[in-house]
Each structure stands twice: as C-alpha cells, then as structure tokens.
C-alpha cells in the first residue's frame, strides 16, 4: 500500500503578532485539530522558541527556517512521523505564496 502524502495545515500568525495579539490559543486549537499524519506549518515574525518546547512535550518534532528578516516558517510533525516529512518539505516554496487574510484586518 502506497504511503499517502501528509496533509499540510498552515496557520499564519503574523497578522496577530503585528497587532500585538497573542495567537497561542489559536495555535493550540489548530494543533488539536491535526490528524496524526498531518504537518502543521506556521508563519511567524520570529522563531517561536517557547512554542518549540511546548510542541516537543506534545510529541512534535520541528523544522524552522528564517525566510527573510522578520519572517519565519516553522513546520511540525508528530515525532512518530517525524523527520521524513519535515526534511522533504521545501519551506521556501511556502514563503512565496500570499499570506491568508483569515480572521484579521489591518484596519485600513
């Protein structure tokens, strides 16, 4: 049986961070919705070091890469799925897409 590609679940928290809002609950709600084989990809303004520890305790490995100054992509996968899907994931390709407009407006 052919192994299916992992589903990628993306969340862009940059608009929340720019508005000085705390995205932790949104992140944890997204994590709670993941299937075991899913890869969670988060767009952020900085490397979310405290979140990396929280996710490790929850059983996730991560791959983090700075795309440009002030823009990070962090991908998470269950440690039992771990590094294969993360290492195969070209994070830079995800940085070239438009940021989702979900949930927040910039007030303009």
C-alpha positions in Angstrom: 0.0 0.0 0.0 1.4 3.4 -1.1 2.1 5.8 1.7 -0.1 8.9 1.3 1.5 12.4 1.3 0.9 14.2 4.6 -1.8 16.9 4.7 -0.2 20.3 5.3 -2.2 22.6 7.7 -1.0 26.2 7.5 -1.5 29.0 10.0 -0.2 32.5 9.5 0.1 34.2 12.9 1.9 37.3 11.6 -1.2 39.5 11.5 -2.0 38.7 15.1 1.6 39.4 16.2 1.6 42.7 14.3 -1.5 43.8 16.2 0.1 42.7 19.5 -2.4 39.9 19.9 -1.5 36.6 21.5 -2.0 33.7 19.0 -1.3 30.9 21.4 -4.9 29.7 21.8 -5.4 29.8 18.0 -2.2 27.8 17.6 -3.2 25.2 20.2 -6.7 24.9 18.6 -5.1 24.3 15.3 -2.8 21.6 16.8 -5.8 20.0 18.5 -7.5 19.6 15.1 -4.5 17.8 13.5 -4.6 14.2 12.4 -1.5 12.1 13.4 0.0 12.2 9.9 -0.6 16.0 9.3 2.2 18.5 9.1 1.5 21.8 10.8 3.1 24.8 9.1 3.2 28.1 10.9 4.2 31.5 9.5 5.6 33.9 12.2 7.5 37.1 12.7 10.2 35.4 14.8 11.4 31.9 15.7 8.8 30.8 18.3 11.3 29.3 20.7 8.9 28.8 23.7 6.4 27.1 21.4 9.0 24.7 20.2 9.3 23.4 23.7 5.5 23.1 24.2 5.2 21.2 20.9 8.1 18.9 21.8 6.2 18.0 25.1 3.1 17.3 22.9 5.1 14.9 20.8 6.1 17.0 17.8 9.4 17.5 16.0 10.0 20.7 14.2 11.9 22.3 11.3 12.4 26.1 11.5 13.8 28.4 8.8 14.1 32.1 8.5 12.9 33.2 5.1 13.9 36.8 5.5 14.4 39.2 8.4 11.2 39.1 10.4 9.7 36.1 8.6 9.9 32.5 9.9 8.3 29.3 8.8 8.1 26.5 11.3 6.8 23.1 10.4 5.8 20.5 13.0 5.1 16.8 12.6 4.4 14.1 15.2 7.6 12.5 16.3 6.4 9.1 15.2 6.1 10.5 11.7 8.9 13.0 12.3 11.7 14.0 10.2 10.9 12.3 6.9 8.0 14.6 6.0 9.8 17.6 7.6 13.1 17.1 5.8 11.2 16.6 2.5 9.3 19.9 2.9 10.7 22.8 0.9 9.8 25.6 3.3 10.9 28.4 1.0 8.2 27.4 -1.5 5.6 28.2 1.1 7.1 31.7 1.7 6.4 32.7 -1.9 2.6 32.4 -1.5 0.3 35.2 -0.4 -0.5 35.4 3.3 -4.0 34.3 4.1 -6.4 37.1 5.0 -8.1 34.9 7.6 -9.7 36.5 10.6 -7.9 39.8 10.9 -7.9 43.1 9.0 -5.2 45.6 9.3 -7.8 48.4 9.9 -7.3 50.0 6.5 
